Amino acid sequence: RPDGRLRWLGGPALGRSFLHGPELDNGQLRVRRSGIYRLHIQVTLANCSSSLWATTRHRATLTVGICSPAAHSISLLRLNFHDGCVVTSQRLTPLDRGDTLCTNLTLPLLPSPNADETFFGVQWVHP
């Protein structure tokens, strides 16, 4: 994570699959079908202790946005870890075919590798 970007994972081996057209492109999620999508986000910071928290809480931020195509680049969510070691959110958002979602976590913070504590999801809701 030299750039702060978090990678999306999926596939049958992980018990996670993408239906209705989303696909992974170098750890980022690309939409192949325009429509309204529900984004599900939960990130738990790894090794979150009171001493770490005291020094990082004011700058701990998770952002989710459309990073490609560049002409359509926009931030969708900006979540701050104000009161703890976890952020969660759901959001309905229109996405166009070809949009690529990027997720970034403020450096040097690391997400928990536990899939029950840190996960991202996308659900196609409407055309």
C-alpha positions in Angstrom: 0.0 0.0 0.0 2.6 2.6 -0.9 -0.2 4.9 -2.2 -2.9 4.4 0.4 -5.2 2.6 -2.1 -7.1 -0.4 -0.8 -7.8 -3.3 -3.1 -11.1 -4.9 -3.8 -11.1 -8.7 -3.8 -13.7 -11.2 -5.1 -14.2 -14.4 -6.9 -15.5 -17.9 -6.3 -12.4 -19.0 -4.3 -13.2 -16.2 -1.7 -16.9 -17.0 -1.7 -17.5 -13.6 -3.3 -18.7 -13.0 -6.8 -19.8 -10.0 -8.8 -23.1 -10.3 -10.7 -24.6 -8.0 -13.3 -21.3 -6.9 -14.7 -18.9 -5.4 -12.1 -15.3 -6.8 -12.6 -12.0 -6.4 -10.9 -9.3 -4.5 -12.7 -6.0 -4.5 -10.8 -7.7 -4.5 -7.4 -10.2 -1.8 -8.4 -13.9 -2.4 -9.2 -15.0 -1.5 -12.7 -18.7 -1.2 -13.6 -19.8 -2.8 -16.8 -23.5 -2.0 -16.5 -24.9 1.4 -15.9 -27.4 1.8 -13.1 -28.0 2.6 -9.5 -25.8 0.7 -7.0 -25.7 0.3 -3.3 -22.2 0.5 -1.8 -21.5 -1.3 1.4 -18.4 -0.3 3.3 -16.9 -1.3 6.6 -13.3 -0.7 7.5 -11.7 -1.6 10.9 -8.2 -0.3 11.5 -5.6 -3.0 12.3 -3.9 -2.9 15.6 -6.0 0.0 16.7 -4.9 0.8 20.3 -5.5 3.9 22.5 -1.9 5.1 21.9 -2.2 4.8 18.1 -5.7 6.3 18.2 -4.6 9.3 20.1 -2.0 10.2 17.4 -4.1 9.4 14.3 -7.8 10.0 15.0 -7.8 13.6 13.6 -6.3 12.5 10.3 -7.8 9.0 9.8 -9.9 9.1 6.7 -11.4 6.6 4.3 -12.5 7.8 0.9 -14.4 6.0 -1.9 -14.7 7.6 -5.3 -14.8 7.2 -9.0 -11.2 7.4 -10.2 -11.7 6.4 -13.9 -12.6 7.6 -16.4 -10.7 10.8 -15.4 -13.4 13.0 -17.0 -15.9 11.5 -14.5 -13.7 11.5 -11.4 -15.6 12.3 -8.3 -15.5 11.5 -4.5 -18.5 9.5 -3.4 -17.8 9.1 0.3 -15.4 10.6 2.8 -15.5 8.8 6.2 -13.6 10.0 9.3 -12.6 7.7 12.2 -13.6 10.3 14.7 -14.8 8.2 17.6 -13.2 4.8 17.1 -11.5 2.2 15.0 -14.3 1.4 12.7 -16.3 3.2 10.0 -19.3 1.9 8.2 -21.6 3.3 5.5 -24.1 2.4 2.8 -24.9 4.6 -0.1 -27.0 4.5 -3.2 -25.2 6.0 -6.1 -25.6 6.1 -9.9 -22.7 4.5 -11.7 -22.0 4.5 -15.5 -20.5 1.8 -17.5 -16.7 2.1 -17.3 -16.7 3.8 -13.9 -13.9 2.4 -11.7 -14.2 2.7 -8.0 -11.1 3.5 -5.9 -10.9 3.2 -2.1 -8.2 5.0 -0.1 -7.2 4.9 3.5 -5.0 7.6 5.1 -1.4 6.4 5.3 0.2 4.9 7.4 -3.0 3.4 8.8 -3.7 -0.2 7.8 -7.1 -2.0 7.5 -7.7 -5.2 9.4 -7.2 -8.2 7.1 -10.1 -10.0 8.8 -12.9 -10.2 6.2 -15.5 -9.9 9.0 -14.0 -6.5 10.1 -13.1 -4.9 6.7 -15.2 -5.4 3.6 -16.6 -3.6 0.6 -19.6 -4.6 -1.4 -21.6 -3.4 -4.3 -25.1 -4.3 -5.2 -26.9 -3.4 -8.5 -30.3 -2.0 -7.5 -31.9 -0.5 -10.6 -31.1 0.1 -14.3 
